[in-house]
Amino acid sequence: MNRPLLISDCDEVLLYMVGHFADWIDETHGYDFVLEEPGFMNAVRDRKTGHAVEADLVWPLLDSFFTDAWHRQDIVTGAAEALIEIGKVADIVVLTNLPDHHHAIRVRQLETFDIRHQVLCNQGNKGPQVKALIDRLRPSAAVFVDDHPGHHESVAQEAPDVWRLHMIAEPRLAAHVPPSPHAHSRIDDWPTAARWILDRFAAETGGEAAR
């Protein structure tokens, strides 16, 4: 029997991001980041006008952040310990929505916190990439963890047998994003999430994953 598989997002799941991004655009561009606004397109505001920054300027900001300020990001509380525990019984893949040219930086970021698992960059919805992983690795069970509700909908469509856990580790953001209706559960802390994940693996493998 193949090992179970955890497919985990990175930003706001393994590494804190939006709070550091907010500080960075304040310092470097004089912009505000409104955590209460869903999505980056409305959240980045010009402090002088109060208006949302044009969408075609936001993505270059994000690109610059991951190039120049990646070292600001720190690990989500409990994430490293949870991955160690889960890694005893399952394979782990980090599936992050970043352009491919940021792959080496993302790997280096995670290695800083002694997280050394396969990292895959993705653009757009994650469902097709998750399905491709399932088809290639054929795990005995699989869990997908992500902060973005849209990715849970995509995975539900493309790989419906995968367990889906909605997690937003940043409390200021989590408070304003409701649980995804396409996820099986919403858990925003790793100690609780790890137990939930291991229980799903154990149920799918007849208890093998709990040993």
ChimeraX attribute file (.defattr): number of C-alpha atoms within 10 A of each C-alpha:
attribute: neighborCount
match mode: 1-to-1
recipient: residues
	/A:1	8
	/A:2	12
	/A:3	19
	/A:4	26
	/A:5	25
	/A:6	26
	/A:7	24
	/A:8	22
	/A:9	24
	/A:10	22
	/A:11	22
	/A:12	23
	/A:13	24
	/A:14	27
	/A:15	21
	/A:16	20
	/A:17	22
	/A:18	19
	/A:19	16
	/A:20	17
	/A:21	21
	/A:22	17
	/A:23	15
	/A:24	20
	/A:25	18
	/A:26	17
	/A:27	11
	/A:28	8
	/A:29	11
	/A:30	13
	/A:31	21
	/A:32	23
	/A:33	22
	/A:34	17
	/A:35	20
	/A:36	14
	/A:37	14
	/A:38	12
	/A:39	12
	/A:40	18
	/A:41	16
	/A:42	18
	/A:43	20
	/A:44	26
	/A:45	22
	/A:46	17
	/A:47	15
	/A:48	9
	/A:49	8
	/A:50	11
	/A:51	13
	/A:52	19
	/A:53	19
	/A:54	13
	/A:55	12
	/A:56	9
	/A:57	11
	/A:58	18
	/A:59	13
	/A:60	11
	/A:61	16
	/A:62	16
	/A:63	15
	/A:64	12
	/A:65	18
	/A:66	19
	/A:67	14
	/A:68	11
	/A:69	14
	/A:70	17
	/A:71	14
	/A:72	17
	/A:73	19
	/A:74	17
	/A:75	20
	/A:76	19
	/A:77	16
	/A:78	15
	/A:79	20
	/A:80	17
	/A:81	14
	/A:82	17
	/A:83	21
	/A:84	13
	/A:85	13
	/A:86	22
	/A:87	15
	/A:88	11
	/A:89	18
	/A:90	22
	/A:91	19
	/A:92	21
	/A:93	18
	/A:94	23
	/A:95	22
	/A:96	21
	/A:97	17
	/A:98	17
	/A:99	11
	/A:100	13
	/A:101	11
	/A:102	14
	/A:103	16
	/A:104	10
	/A:105	14
	/A:106	22
	/A:107	17
	/A:108	15
	/A:109	20
	/A:110	21
	/A:111	12
	/A:112	13
	/A:113	13
	/A:114	11
	/A:115	19
	/A:116	16
	/A:117	15
	/A:118	12
	/A:119	20
	/A:120	17
	/A:121	17
	/A:122	16
	/A:123	11
	/A:124	12
	/A:125	16
	/A:126	22
	/A:127	20
	/A:128	16
	/A:129	20
	/A:130	21
	/A:131	18
	/A:132	13
	/A:133	17
	/A:134	19
	/A:135	11
	/A:136	9
	/A:137	13
	/A:138	16
	/A:139	17
	/A:140	16
	/A:141	22
	/A:142	26
	/A:143	20
	/A:144	23
	/A:145	28
	/A:146	26
	/A:147	26
	/A:148	19
	/A:149	17
	/A:150	17
	/A:151	24
	/A:152	28
	/A:153	20
	/A:154	19
	/A:155	24
	/A:156	18
	/A:157	14
	/A:158	17
	/A:159	21
	/A:160	15
	/A:161	14
	/A:162	21
	/A:163	22
	/A:164	25
	/A:165	24
	/A:166	26
	/A:167	27
	/A:168	24
	/A:169	23
	/A:170	21
	/A:171	11
	/A:172	13
	/A:173	18
	/A:174	17
	/A:175	11
	/A:176	12
	/A:177	16
	/A:178	10
	/A:179	19
	/A:180	20
	/A:181	13
	/A:182	19
	/A:183	22
	/A:184	14
	/A:185	17
	/A:186	19
	/A:187	17
	/A:188	19
	/A:189	18
	/A:190	22
	/A:191	14
	/A:192	12
	/A:193	21
	/A:194	19
	/A:195	15
	/A:196	16
	/A:197	23
	/A:198	22
	/A:199	15
	/A:200	19
	/A:201	27
	/A:202	18
	/A:203	14
	/A:204	15
	/A:205	17
	/A:206	9
	/A:207	13
	/A:208	14
	/A:209	22
	/A:210	16
	/A:211	8
